[in-house]
Amino acid sequence: MSENNEHVMVHEDKWEKQNEEEGFTLWFTGLSGSGKSAVADRVGLRLEEGYGHKAERLDGDIVRQHLTADLGFTKEDRNTNIKRVSFLAELLSRNGVSVLASFISPYRERRQKTREQVTNFIEVFVKCPIDVCAERDVKGLYEKARRGEIENFTGISDPYEEPENPEILLETHEEEIDESVQKVIDYLDDNGYL
């Protein structure tokens, strides 16, 4: 066997082993200010530090700055944003990465398409009353939306369709952040992801 063929065989064996180890995608959905990013950030740290997982955070604000800056907030643009992120989450999760995606993702139909596309999709509904979200809003977006200064603002001038059967329900207005994080970790542990 030539040296090149040996290299190809080793490379193929390594590739197959990497692809046997599938990751998962925790898809945090909820209103702006519900606590999606805060919980996802802490879960990501726990996965990396406590369990040795390769974890990648996909956050709505950051993705919109770099990957989907060309999109607005119409229903069509929001769906395109989530479609692009879903593709990225699938690439990562099928290659053994634990993905923590935090996006408002307000439409059930688009979340269902993401569920069908992404390896080991786990929907995490970060439920919080809109008034509490508005109180937490340091940017003043809810107030601007209520004054009509921001169009297509989820929960004010654009709908948020709550998940009907999420794998995990977090009620961040009633739970401390550590309780919410532990609920996610417990779900992952109970379902063989850890």
Helices and strands as residue ranges (DSSP letters): H 3-20, E 24-29, H 36-51, E 55-59, H 60-66, H 75-93, E 98-102, H 108-117, E 121-127, H 130-136, H 141-146, E 168-171, H 177-190
